[in-house]
Each structure stands twice: as C-alpha cells, then as structure tokens.
C-alpha cells in the first residue's frame, strides 16, 4: 500500500521527484475509490476529491520535477486541450541520475 499511502504522507511536499510508477499507481487507484464513493454518495465523492487535491498537486509537481520541468507547468492544465501536453509530460521517462530537483527517485 506504499504506492497509495506514500503520496498521502508527502501531501504538501512539492520539492523532490516522483517516479512514473508512484504517480500512475496513485492516480489509477484513486479512480475505483472515486467510483465507489460516487455510487455511495455524491457528497462523499466530492469530499474525497477535496481531500486528495493537495496530495495530487504535490505529486504532480514532483512528477514534473522528475522530467526536469518546473512545477509551474501544472498551470498548463488550466488551458483547454493543453491537458494533453501535461499528460505527455507525466508519461515521459524521468531524467536519469540527479537533476536540478534532486536525486533519481528510483535509487
């Protein structure tokens, strides 16, 4: 469960790097949780969304850092159709070795 609880433990840590595995496992496991909560109650769904907003933003910033990009690229998500570029950035392999944002998260 570290792949889910790890990002929650670092809920407001915007520095450092996050691997693709860490980002996508957290994102993909949130999907069934949101579906179940949405079936139970719409209010539970929105409370959960609000609860994971900050950890999700922090994880996204660390994922962008892994690709040697600034966390400011997250603002690209506010532009219509630019979400595709952000999705591509999240799918890219991280920089090998250390970069401006810290050591390789896989080591």
RANORTA-V444531 format. One record per pair of residues at least 24 apart in sequence whose C-alpha atoms are under 8 Angstrom apart, sorted by the first residue. I is the first residue (numbers start at 1). GAP is how many residues later the second one is. If there is no record, write none. Layout:
# RANORTA-V444531
[[I & GAP] [I & GAP]]
This chain:
# RANORTA-V444531
[[4 & 25] [7 & 48] [7 & 49] [7 & 52] [8 & 44] [8 & 47] [10 & 45] [10 & 48] [11 & 43] [11 & 44] [11 & 45] [11 & 47] [11 & 48] [12 & 42] [12 & 43] [12 & 46] [13 & 45] [13 & 46] [14 & 44] [14 & 45] [14 & 47] [14 & 48] [15 & 46] [15 & 47] [15 & 50] [15 & 86] [16 & 46] [16 & 49] [16 & 50] [16 & 85] [16 & 86] [16 & 87] [17 & 45] [17 & 46] [17 & 47] [17 & 48] [17 & 49] [17 & 84] [17 & 85] [17 & 86] [17 & 87] [17 & 88] [18 & 41] [18 & 44] [18 & 45] [18 & 47] [18 & 48] [18 & 87] [19 & 44] [19 & 47] [19 & 75] [19 & 86] [19 & 87] [20 & 43] [20 & 70] [20 & 71] [20 & 72] [20 & 73] [20 & 74] [23 & 36] [23 & 37] [23 & 40] [60 & 30] [63 & 27] [64 & 25] [64 & 26] [65 & 36] [66 & 28] [66 & 29] [66 & 33] [66 & 35] [66 & 38] [66 & 39] [67 & 25] [67 & 26] [67 & 27] [67 & 28] [68 & 26] [68 & 27] [68 & 31] [68 & 32] [68 & 33]]
